Structures are given as C-alpha cells and as structure tokens.
Amino acid sequence: MKTILKWKINGGVDEFDDLGQSWSRMIKATVDWNCSGENCDQRDVLFFSGGYDANHDDATTLGSGDLGNAIYMIDAQTGELLWSVGSNSDTRGTHTHNLGLSDMAHSIPGSPNPVDVDADGIVDVMFAVDIAGNVFRFDMNDETSSATDFATGGVIYELNEGTDFRRFYNQPDVVLTGDRGLEPYFNLVFGSGYMASPRDPDQNDAIFVLFEDDVFGPPEVEGGIYYDTVTISELYNPRGSGSDPADKYTNAPDGYYLPLAGNGEKMLRPGLIFQETVTYTSYVPDGNTNTDACSGGLIGGSRLYRIDLSSGQNLLPPDDPGGEGEPGDPPDYIELVRPGIAPEGTIIFLEDGAVLCIATECSTAGDNRQVEKVYWREEEPNDDS
C-alpha cells in the first residue's frame, strides 16, 4: 500500500499562528456537528494542543503571551480547521478563536484528553493542562449548530501560586470514579517537572490527583454555566505531618497532591493507572544509592511509586521481613537500577496475572485479581420465545 500525504499544517501562520513546537499527539475522536435540534452530523476529528514555546527552555518566571496557547480540532480526513480555543487578546496574528479564553496565556505541550462519558462514541468533555499548571475543562454542546457554540470552557485548577514555577508537560490522565450511592466524579492525574532542564533543583514538584465533579454536563450555578477555579492551597496533602489518607467526601473534596521529596526530584513521564492503582516514576538528578558511581552522579536515577488512586495511600509492598520474621514498613519508593530518566511503565498480561515493567525492571502490577479474556457474541432474538 502506497503512503499518501493527505494534508499538512504549517504553524505560525494564518489560522495556526498560535501553534508552537508540536509536542502534542493528535487525538482521534468523533463529535456532533451541524446539529438541527437533536439531529446532528458526526465528524471524525483530531484534537491537538498548541505545543511548546522554546522560551520556556530557560524562563525564570511564568510570563504570558506564549506560543502554543491554543487547542485545535481539525477534520481527520481533510485537515480543515473546524474549531479552536485560545486567547484572542494577544497580538500575534489575525485569527480569532471560536472560543476565546483570556486565561489561556501559556503554551500547552501536553496532549488534550477528550472523554466520551456515556459510551455513545461522541466526545462529551475534554481536559488539558498548560505548562504553568492551569487545568482547563471544555464541555461539548450536544446541540451545536456551528463552531461558535461547539463548546464552553474555562480554568478549573491553578497549580502555581506566588513565586512557584512548576512546569507541566504531560497530558492529564482521566479516570471516572463512581462509588455506590454517590455522585460520580473525574480523577485527573498528572505530575510536574522541568523537562527542559531535568537537573534543575529549584522547584518543589509533585504528582496531582484532582477530583472534578459535574460528570454529565458543564458546571452550573444559578444563572448559567460557571467554571470555578481551585488553587493548589485548597488541595490536600496526605503525606503531611499526621495527615490521614485523602477522602473525596471529607478532607479532600477537590483532590490531593503528593510532594516529591528528593533534591530536584521531578515527574517527567505520565503515570500508569491500573485497577485503582497509580504507578509513576520520578527522576532524581543526584542518582540513587544503587546507581553506578561512574555514571549515576552525571545522569541521575529514577524512583518508582505506587499509590491508591482515591486516597493517595502508599501501596508498595512491605520491606523484606526482619530478624523476628515480621514484615517491615513499606518503603516510600523503590529505587530503580537503571540510571537516567526512566521510560513510561507498561502492563504485560501473562497467564498467571499482570506484570508492570519499567524498561527491563518488572514486578507484579499491584493487584492479585486475574485478568481474563471474555468472549461474547450477539444473537438475533428468537421470535418463537
């Protein structure tokens, strides 16, 4: 089969004048389009973010007016721009975004995450986080008649305050939680870390697990749709002195964060979520205790963490039994043997269970339940029954 170039997008000009370095993946999805009442066309589209601004390689303050401060939706077959969101307040070009948000002032290197909540094949809501830690939510209108009313949106979290300058490069993972008898909510999971300067020691980075309500429609207050903003000071830290595990319904209504304690420790890779367990790695510029002395001090080392999604509790197994045969306390993290920045984790399904691998270092996936293949077939109803 011959490969054919169907279309090409040039950044920095015309309707893509806000496009920076294209770090984002193109996320395929299906949306309602050109609705007339409840009758809508369905379009196969690609979502992608505006990307990275190279000024952040050595920026020391958040600033504003970045390249890449936009999200685009294009036709998957033709490359035609159908919809975009961004700041219409900058002076870069003449393109006006369909949804203008003045708060979208920073580049968005990570991919957006569109979500089909009700499993009907159509995107209902989308989340994204910019490099400055502003988390955006967009709700799609299921009766949209044009690009102008395709979606509403706004900032729902701000994860930098004061002189903080945590940087966020990864797509937020989205998990739906629905406890019996309680309203469901979204879990947004991602971490911070200065990817352009991994050895930088100055910021206090963390992994964030955010709890977002209003699963089946945009957030509303009396008078209409309203996107309220939660700051990092309103989030819970279950690792604080004497702190209890996080609980959505008591001490952590908006979510929690877990600070990374090592000198210059940062989260440079997406986490991996499997059966209510979050596994993630961090990078430590100074290296680990088991890192080769000839190289570890130069290229650093990585740590592995495993936590419960809802509470942030440590799920690593206890240390080896001590002299009395009693298990020790679970370690806060496991030092990985391979030096450098660890890759993303991978789940491998074997006959006797699931295994989590970080490169060539593998362990059980943190759940004893078997993962089994399930086969099904659809039969026509029997009219004689």
N, C-alpha and C positions, 0 to 999 in steps of 0.2 A: 504494500500500500504506500502510495506516494504522500509525503508530508506536504501540506499546503499552508502557506501563511495567509490567514483569512483577514487579519486586521492588525494594526499597530497603533499604540498610543504614545504620543510624544509629550513628555512632561515639560512644564514651564511655559507653555504657550496656550493661547485660546482658552477653551473651556477646562483645560487641565493645567492652568497656570499656577495652581497651588500644589501640584504634585512634586514631591521631593524624591529622594532615593527610594526606589520601590522595594522596600523590605517585605511588604505585606504579601501573603498568599492571596490569590483570587478565590473567593469562597463561592461555590456554585449554590444557587438556591432558586426557588420558584416563588413568585409574588403575584398577588392580584393586581390587575392593571386595567385602566379604562373602564371602570365599573359604571353600570347604569342601574341604580338601585342595588339589588343583590346579584345581578348578573355581571360577572367580571371575566375579562380575558385573563389567561395565565401566561406569564412570561418567564422563561428561563433566563436568569441573570447571573452576573458575577459581582460580588461586593469586594471592594478592597480599600484600604486606607491610604491616606496621602503620603505616608512614608516618613523618612528620616531627613532631618536637616543637619548637614555636616557641621554647622556651627556648634552643635552640642558635643562635638569631639573634645572641646576644651572650654566650654562655657562654665562660668563660675556662679551665675545667677540664672533664675528662670527666664527672665526677659519676656518678650512677646513678639508676635509677627513672624513666627517660624514658617518655613516651607513645610509642606506635609500636613497642614492643619485642616484636613478635609477627609470625607469618606465618599466614595463614588459607587454608583450602581450602573452597570452597563449591560446592554443586551449580549447574551452569551454567544450568539451567532454572528452578529454584525459588528460588535464593538461600539455601537451607538450609546452615547451617554444618555441615560434615562432620568437619573436623579442624582443629586449630590447635596451634602450638608457641609457647611463650613462657615467661616467668618466672612460676612460681607462688609466688614469695617476696615479691612486692610487696603492698601493702595497698590497691590501688586499688579492687578490686571483689570479687565473689564467684565469677566464672567461673574454673574450673580448666582449664588447657590439657591436651590429651590427651598431649602430650609436654612435660614441664616441664624447662626448662634454666635454672638459676640464672645462668649466664653471659650469658643474653640480657637484658641490663640497659639497652641503649641503643636508640634509635629506628632504624628501618630504612627510610629514604626511598626507596632504590633497589628496583626490582622483583626478585623472586627469579627464578632461572633453572632451570626443570625440564628434565631431559635424558632423552631416550629413547636409551639406549646401543646396544641391539641392533636398533633399527628395527622393532620389532613393534607400534608405536603406543601403547605403555604407558610411562609415566614410570618410570624406574629410580632416578634420583638427582637432587638439587636443591641448588643453591648460592645463597648470599646473603651480603651484607656489610653490617654495620651502620655507623652514622655514625662510630663510634670505630675502625673498621678491624679488627673481629673478623670473620673469614670463617667461615661455618657451612656444614657439609655435612649433608645428610639422605639416608638410604638407605631406599627404599621396600621393604616386605616383600611379596614376590610370593605369599605365602600368608596375607595379612592376613585376620583374621576379624572385626575390629572396629576402631574408631578408636584404641583403646588400643595396639594392636600394629601400626598402619599404617606407622610409620617409626621409625628410630633416628636420632640426630644428635648433633652436638657442634661445638665450635670447632676449626678446623684451622690457622688462622693468626691471629696478633696483630700488627698493623702499626703500633702505637704503643708506645713504651717511655719510661719515665721521665717527663719533662715534655713529651714530644711531644704535639701535639694536631692531627694531620692529620684532616681530615674527609672522609668518603666518602659520596657521594650517588648514585652510578650503579650500575646492575646489572652484575654481573660477566659478561663475555662468556666463553663456554666453547667450546674447540676441542679435539677429540680428535686426538692425535698417535700414530702407530704406525709406528716405524721398523722396517724389515725385520729379523726375527730378534730383536727386543727387545720387552719388555713395553710395551703402550700406556699412555699417561697423559693426563690432562686438563691443558690450559693455561687458567688463569683470568686474564683480562686486564681491568684497570680502573685508574683513577688517582684521586688525591686532590686536593682543592681546596675552599676555604671559599666555597661558593656563596652563602651568605647575606651575605658581605662580600667581594666579588671583589677589592677594592683592598687587602685586609689583607696586610701584608708579612712577618708574623712566622713563618710555618711553612715548613719545607723540604719541599715537595710533590714527588711522583714518580709515574711510571707503574710499575705492578707486573705482572709476568708470573709466575704461580705454577704450579709443577709438582705435580700431585696424582696419586698412584698409586691402585691398587685401583679399576680401571675397572669390573669386572664384579661387584662386591659390596662391602659395607662393609669398612673396615679391621679386621683381626683380629689379635689376639695370642693367645698361649696362655691359654685361659680364656674367650675370647669377643670381642665387638666392642669396639674401643677407638679413640677419636678422639684422636690425639696432636696437640699444638699446636706449631707452628713460629713463632718470633718473627722480627721484622724483622732482628735481628742475625745470624740464620742465613742470610739471603738474600745473594746475590752481587751486586756492583756492577760490571758490565763496563766502566763509564766511569771507574773509579778509576785512580789513577796506575799505569801499566804493566800494567793488567789485560788478560787475554785475553778473547775472546768467551765468553759463558756456554755451558756444556755440561752438560746434564742428568746425564751419566754421569761427570763428573769434578768440576768446581769449583762446580756449581750444582744439586745434587740436589733442592733444594726450590723453585728458581726464582730470579728476579733482580728488581732494581728499577733504574730509571734516574732519578736526581735531576734536577729541573728547576732550572737554574742562574740564571735571571733573578731580579731583585729582586721578590719577591712573586709569582713565576710559579706558576701552578696549572692543573690539568687539570679543566675544568668540563663537558666533553662526553664521551660514550662514544667509544672508539676505533672504527676500522673495520678488520676483518680480511679480507683477500682474498688467496688463494693464498700462504699462509705469510708474508704481509707485514702488519704492523700500521701503520696510518696514524692519527695522532692530532694534535689541536691543543691548544695551551695558551694561556692568557690572561696578558698582561704588563701590569700596571697603568700602568707608565710609558710605554707605547706603543712603537712600532717606529721605526727610523730613517727609514722611508718614510711614516710617518703624518703626516697634515696637521697642521701646527703649531697651527692654531686649535682643533682638536678632539681630536687624539690624546693630548695630555697630560691631558685630562679623562676620556676614556672608554677609554684604553688601546688595545692592539693584540694581535694573535694571531700565533702561530708554528705552523708545520707540521713534524711529524717523521715519518720513515718508517724502521721497523726490521724486521729479521728476527725472526720470532716465536720461534724456538728459541734464538737466540744473543744477541739484542739489538743486533746489528751495524747500523750506520748504512747505509741503502740509498738515501739521496738521491744523485742523480747528481752527478758532479764539477762544480766551478765551470767557467765558460767557459774555453777554452784561453788560456794566457798568451802572451807575445810569442814564445816558442820553439815554439808550436804544441802544447805538451804540456798535457794536462788538469791542472787544479789539484786540490787535495784536495776531497772532498765537504764541503759545509757541514754543521754540526751540525743546522741547522734552516733553514727558509725563512720569511722574514717576509711575512705576508700583507698585501695592500694595504689591504683594507677595515678600518677601525678598529673597535674594540669587541670583544665576545666572538664568536668565530666559531661558526657552527652546526655540526651534525654533518656529516660527509662523506657523499657519495653516489656510488655507482658507476653509470656510464651505459655500456651496451653498444652500441657502434657497429659498423658493418660492418668497419672496419679495426682493431678492438681495443676494449679497455675504457678508459674515462676516469674519473678521480677528480675530483669537483668539491666545493669548499668554497664554498658560495654560488655566485658567478659566476666564481671563480678555479679553473680546471681544468688538469689535467696528466695524463700517462699514469698508469695505475694501478700501475705498478711491475713489470709482468710482460709480456714480449714475446709470450707464447703467445696464440693466438687463442682466443676463446670462441665456440663454435659450438653452434647448436641441434641436438639429436639427437632424431629421431622414432623411435618404436617401436610395434609392435602385437603383440598376443597372438593366436596361432592355436591352434585345437584340434588335439591330436595326431592324426596320421594312423594309423588302426588297421591300414592295409594295410602299413605300413612294417615 
